[in-house]
């Protein structure tokens, strides 16, 4: 499967869509997201479908600030057990370290980090929020949801964010700029290299009143014992190598093994130990690439077939009907232009 995200990310989605006059069930069906995703917060859903759905809701219901509105309806608890470890941390720096280490539990395509200030101010750091575009396309609404929630969580944990210098977003404004400054309470810049909250370095040392070292240790031990960081899995590296090469070079095990600097048999054994195999990953990559090109580009179907590694357009059509129960053209129509 491609990159996933916990269904908890859609908390408040149905109520907000209904408030805007839409049908949440129709949007879920359009993007092949099971309806139970709205009630089973521990369940996982494809992050690409999740993000494309947010963009479609904003477009179809005329709500350009949908991501920010949804962030307003959420809080730290959408992170499940990771929220416990974060809340029990002693300082902002410790909480960020914990969130950075285990955010893959929420979605392996997302990451946060503390980085040098992109504006070069030594007394300022950037709290960055990124999506791995090797795993899923960029989504403006999903980025605003994620950074908006990041900001809300920071304010809730420290009481206020008086040290916030500015907010940075990679895309151009979707709503009037005043909407962003109202939400974040600070200057917002657009077209930046990455999404970030620029805060004074001193904020990292602020202490939490609810710090509890014992609870934090138990929560961290649970996360480490029950979840494996996908960065350490051979399957993750095989998937990325195939994603980069499908459609340009023959997707054969020997070639991928060479790229990963291991013997083909070693690669097979490692994948088997992770309860998967080369052909299974290849089929997942072809499916995810095909659906990505169908839903995010206007490329001719023959070109989509070639870029996703299918023999021809007929093979692509057969596969899409198996996955979605309809034609590639219909998938594109429903996800790009409404039902």
Secondary structure, DSSP 8 states (H G I E B T S, - for coil): ---EEEGGGGTTHHHHHHHTT--HHHHHHHTT--GGGGT-TT-EEEHHHHHHHHHHHHHHTT-TTHHHHHHHT--GGGGTHHHHHHHT-SBHHHHHHHHHHHGGGT-TTEEEEEEE-TT--TTEEEEEEEE-TTTS---HHHHHHHHHHHHHHHHHHHS--TTEEEEE-SS--SS-HHHHHHHHSSEEE-S-SSEEEEEEGGGGG-B-TT--HHHHHHHHHHHHHH---GGG-HHHHHHHHHHHHTTTS---HHHHHHHTTS-HHHHHHHHHHTT--HHHHHHHHHHHHHHHHHHH----HHHHHHHTT-SSHHHHHHHHHHHHSS-HHHHHHHHHH--
